Amino acid sequence: MCRVPTRWLPLLLALLTGTAFGAKTLDLYFIDTEGGQATLVVAPSGQALLIDTGYTGFGGRDTVRIATAAKDAGVKRIDTLLITHFHDDHVGGVANLLDRLPVTTYVDHGPSIETKDYPSAYATAFAKGQHKVVAAGDKIALKDLDVTVVAAAGKAISGKGEPNPNCAGIPQSQSDLEAGENSQSVGVVITFGKFRFADLGDLTWNKELALLCPENKVGKIDLYLTTHHGGESPKAIWGMTPRVAVMNNGASKGGDPAGWKNVMASPGLEDLWQLHFALAGGKETNVPDTFIANVDANDQGRHLKVSALADGSFTVMNPRNKFSKTYNAR
């Protein structure tokens, strides 16, 4: 039998246990933009992807909140800014953002189908950096992570998926919103080892069906950011079987009772976390205060943070009350 020299034991122990005690995490910051979106994704490498920028105005409120999360994360520049679509609650904060954090690369689905152009402040910004238009199936470069575009410019990723048993009987929507910018949203799945996170922007009902029915082309995910800020989506989203959902609602925008109930009914969902207590829902259609970042309408705009390991385990933290919950690898 081969015996390991005693002097090698500390090194061997470090190699065997280092991943458990010194493993780096993927960190996600869900920033309160009062019913818009700004999600800061920080890879284990330290590279940063910001998905949307919230609103403009309000004294630079949303940018201040983004900058606060970035400071907490040790982020001094945004390597990639992804704009899911060109509505004010997603792209409005670009000009304010550049006053605080430089951006290297700008990513989007192409000009707005509503205006046939880019918003002027955004066009001015990307003219000074690198600009990339993505299509479904493309990858967004971020070290240590796989960032796959699953929807963009009204198209879903091609290829086979798993049959989705939740598609039966879901009608197509006749809403006029199907022709607007929401339907063009860039949706991404971010993978770190066994951990998978889905952000589908504000994809509309029919576009979600195209992505998820009759086959689920997204696959199973661990963490889901609700579309439409917690508005109603088809139960086809259940096919992704998220373990945890985050609702990026405001006090008076998003968090609709019908949308809330649909997410809560997703098979296998362990918890829903909310950025705000939704005034429209009352206690019956809001999660317990422990899982809400901001419980008052005029709160301080706190974020929620998620830290994920490559083994698929992750922890959600609520800085307001210091409460956290860990979800073990499955």
C-alpha positions in Angstrom: 0.0 0.0 0.0 1.3 3.5 -0.9 1.7 5.8 2.1 1.4 9.5 1.8 4.4 11.4 3.4 3.3 13.3 6.5 4.6 16.6 5.1 2.1 16.2 2.1 -1.0 15.8 4.3 -1.8 19.5 4.7 -1.6 20.1 0.9 -3.7 17.0 0.2 -6.3 18.1 2.7 -6.4 21.6 1.2 -6.9 20.1 -2.3 -9.7 17.9 -1.1 -11.6 20.5 0.9 -10.7 23.8 -0.7 -13.8 23.8 -2.9 -16.0 23.4 0.1 -14.5 26.2 2.2 -13.1 28.6 -0.4 -15.6 28.2 -3.3 -16.5 31.3 -5.1 -20.2 32.2 -5.6 -22.3 33.6 -8.3 -24.0 36.6 -6.7 -27.3 38.2 -7.9 -28.7 41.4 -6.6 -32.4 42.1 -7.3 -32.6 45.9 -7.0 -35.7 47.7 -6.1 -36.8 50.0 -9.0 -40.4 50.3 -7.8 -41.8 47.9 -10.4 -39.1 48.1 -13.1 -36.0 45.9 -13.4 -32.4 46.2 -12.5 -30.6 42.9 -11.7 -26.9 42.9 -11.0 -25.2 39.6 -11.8 -21.6 39.2 -10.4 -19.7 36.2 -11.7 -17.2 34.3 -9.5 -14.5 36.0 -11.7 -15.8 39.4 -10.5 -17.1 40.4 -13.9 -20.5 42.1 -13.8 -23.6 41.9 -15.9 -26.4 44.4 -15.3 -29.8 43.5 -16.7 -31.8 46.7 -17.2 -31.4 50.0 -15.4 -34.8 50.9 -13.9 -36.4 54.3 -14.4 -34.9 57.7 -15.2 -35.6 60.7 -12.9 -36.7 60.5 -9.3 -33.5 62.2 -8.4 -31.5 59.3 -9.9 -33.2 57.0 -7.3 -32.7 53.8 -9.3 -29.1 54.4 -10.2 -28.3 55.2 -6.5 -29.8 51.8 -5.6 -27.8 50.1 -8.4 -24.6 51.8 -7.2 -25.3 50.7 -3.6 -25.6 47.1 -4.7 -22.5 47.4 -6.8 -20.5 48.8 -3.9 -21.7 45.9 -1.7 -20.5 43.5 -4.4 -17.1 45.3 -4.9 -18.1 46.1 -8.5 -16.6 49.3 -10.0 -17.6 48.8 -13.6 -20.4 47.1 -15.6 -18.7 44.8 -18.1 -22.0 44.1 -19.9 -25.3 46.0 -19.8 -28.2 44.0 -21.1 -31.3 45.9 -21.9 -34.2 43.4 -22.2 -36.5 45.9 -24.0 -37.0 49.6 -24.5 -39.6 50.6 -22.0 -38.8 53.3 -19.5 -38.9 51.1 -16.5 -36.1 49.0 -18.0 -33.9 51.4 -20.1 -34.7 54.7 -18.6 -31.9 54.8 -16.0 -29.0 54.4 -18.5 -28.0 58.1 -18.5 -28.0 58.2 -14.7 -26.1 55.0 -14.5 -23.1 56.3 -16.5 -22.8 59.1 -14.0 -21.8 56.5 -11.4 -20.5 53.4 -13.2 -18.7 52.9 -16.5 -20.1 50.4 -19.0 -18.0 48.4 -21.5 -20.5 46.5 -23.7 -24.2 47.2 -24.4 -26.4 44.3 -25.5 -30.0 44.5 -26.8 -32.5 42.9 -29.3 -32.2 45.7 -31.9 -34.2 49.0 -32.4 -37.5 49.3 -30.6 -40.4 48.0 -32.7 -42.5 50.8 -31.2 -40.4 53.7 -32.3 -38.3 52.0 -35.0 -35.2 53.4 -33.3 -33.2 53.3 -30.1 -34.0 55.6 -27.1 -31.8 58.7 -27.6 -30.0 58.5 -24.2 -29.2 54.8 -24.8 -28.0 55.4 -28.3 -25.7 58.1 -27.0 -24.4 55.8 -24.4 -23.6 52.8 -26.6 -21.9 55.0 -29.2 -19.1 55.5 -26.7 -18.7 51.8 -26.0 -19.2 48.4 -27.7 -22.6 47.5 -28.9 -24.0 44.0 -29.8 -27.4 42.9 -31.0 -28.3 39.4 -29.9 -30.7 36.8 -31.2 -32.2 33.7 -29.6 -29.5 31.1 -29.2 -26.6 33.5 -28.8 -24.3 33.6 -25.9 -23.3 36.6 -23.8 -19.7 36.5 -22.7 -19.2 36.4 -19.0 -16.3 34.5 -17.4 -17.2 31.5 -15.4 -20.8 31.6 -16.5 -22.9 30.4 -19.4 -25.3 33.1 -20.4 -27.7 31.8 -23.1 -30.2 34.0 -24.9 -33.4 32.0 -25.0 -35.6 34.7 -26.5 -35.0 37.9 -28.4 -36.7 40.1 -31.0 -39.9 38.1 -30.8 -38.2 34.7 -31.5 -37.6 31.8 -29.2 -34.6 29.6 -29.1 -34.8 26.7 -31.6 -34.3 23.0 -30.9 -35.9 20.3 -28.8 -37.0 20.6 -25.2 -38.8 18.4 -22.7 -42.6 17.9 -23.1 -44.4 20.4 -20.9 -47.4 18.8 -19.3 -48.8 22.2 -18.3 -49.6 23.4 -21.8 -52.9 21.7 -22.4 -55.8 24.0 -22.9 -53.9 27.3 -22.7 -55.4 29.7 -25.2 -53.5 32.2 -27.3 -53.8 35.8 -26.1 -55.6 38.4 -28.2 -54.0 41.3 -26.4 -52.6 44.2 -28.5 -49.6 44.1 -26.2 -48.3 41.2 -28.3 -47.1 43.7 -30.9 -45.2 45.9 -28.5 -41.8 46.0 -27.0 -42.6 43.5 -24.2 -42.9 40.8 -26.8 -39.4 41.6 -28.0 -37.8 41.0 -24.6 -34.4 39.4 -24.4 -34.7 36.4 -22.1 -31.6 34.7 -20.7 -30.7 31.6 -18.7 -27.6 32.0 -16.6 -25.9 28.7 -15.7 -23.1 28.3 -13.1 -22.3 24.6 -12.7 -25.6 23.0 -11.7 -27.3 26.2 -10.8 -29.6 27.8 -13.4 -31.4 31.2 -13.2 -34.0 32.5 -15.8 -34.8 36.1 -16.5 -37.3 36.4 -19.4 -37.8 40.2 -19.2 -41.4 41.1 -19.9 -42.2 38.4 -22.4 -45.8 38.4 -23.3 -48.2 35.6 -22.9 -47.9 34.2 -26.5 -44.1 34.6 -26.6 -43.9 32.6 -23.3 -46.0 29.9 -24.9 -43.7 29.8 -27.9 -40.8 29.3 -25.6 -42.4 26.8 -23.3 -45.1 24.9 -25.2 -45.6 22.2 -26.2 -41.9 21.7 -25.3 -40.0 23.6 -22.6 -37.0 24.9 -24.3 -35.7 26.6 -21.2 -35.3 23.5 -19.2 -35.5 23.1 -15.4 -34.3 26.1 -13.4 -33.5 26.8 -9.8 -34.3 30.5 -9.6 -36.9 32.4 -11.6 -37.4 36.2 -11.9 -41.1 36.7 -12.6 -42.1 38.3 -15.9 -44.2 41.4 -15.9 -43.0 42.2 -12.3 -45.3 39.5 -11.0 -48.1 40.0 -13.5 -50.1 37.2 -15.0 -48.3 34.5 -17.1 -49.6 31.2 -18.5 -49.2 28.2 -16.2 -46.8 27.0 -18.9 -44.1 28.6 -16.7 -44.7 25.7 -14.3 -42.7 23.4 -16.7 -39.5 25.1 -15.6 -40.2 23.9 -12.0 -38.4 26.7 -10.3 -37.4 26.0 -6.7 -37.5 29.7 -5.8 -39.0 32.8 -7.5 -38.2 36.4 -7.0 -40.9 39.0 -7.8 -39.4 42.4 -8.9 -42.6 44.3 -8.1 -43.2 47.7 -6.6 -45.7 48.7 -4.0 -48.3 49.7 -6.6 -46.9 48.1 -9.8 -46.8 44.4 -10.4 -47.5 41.7 -7.8 -51.0 41.3 -9.2 -53.1 38.7 -7.3 -53.7 36.5 -10.3 -50.0 36.5 -11.2 -49.0 35.9 -7.6 -51.3 32.9 -7.3 -50.0 31.4 -10.6 -46.4 31.6 -9.4 -47.2 30.2 -6.0 -49.0 27.3 -7.6 -45.9 26.2 -9.6 -45.2 22.5 -8.7 -42.2 22.2 -6.5 -41.9 25.9 -5.7 -40.3 26.1 -2.2 -40.5 29.9 -1.7 -41.4 33.2 -3.4 -39.5 36.3 -2.4 -40.8 39.9 -3.2 -39.1 43.2 -3.5 -42.2 44.9 -2.2 -45.4 44.2 -0.3 -48.0 44.6 -3.1 -50.8 47.0 -2.0 -53.3 45.5 -4.5 -53.1 42.1 -3.0 -53.4 42.5 0.7 -52.1 39.8 3.1 -53.8 37.0 1.2 -51.7 37.4 -1.9 -48.4 38.5 -0.5 -45.8 36.3 1.1 -44.9 36.7 4.8 -43.0 39.9 5.6 -39.9 37.9 6.3 -39.6 37.2 2.6 -40.2 40.8 1.5 -37.4 43.4 1.0 -39.6 46.4 1.4 -42.7 46.2 3.5 -43.8 49.8 3.3 -44.7 51.8 0.2 -42.1 54.5 1.0 -39.4 52.2 2.2 -35.7 52.6 1.6 -35.4 50.6 -1.6 -33.6 47.6 -0.3 -32.5 44.8 -2.6 -32.6 41.0 -2.3 -29.3 39.1 -2.7 -28.8 35.5 -3.9 -25.5 33.7 -3.7 -25.2 30.4 -5.6 -22.5 27.7 -5.6 -21.6 25.5 -8.6 -23.1 22.4 -6.9 -26.6 24.0 -7.3 -27.1 25.1 -3.8 -27.9 28.8 -3.1 -28.8 31.2 -0.4 -31.3 34.1 -0.5 -30.6 37.0 1.8 -32.9 39.9 2.9 -30.8 42.8 4.1 -33.8 44.5 5.7 -34.2 42.0 8.4 -30.9 40.0 8.0 -33.0 36.9 7.3 -31.5 34.3 4.9 -32.5 30.9 3.7 -30.3 28.2 2.1 -31.6 25.8 -0.6 -29.5 22.7 -0.7 -28.3 21.2 -4.0 -30.8 18.8 -5.4 
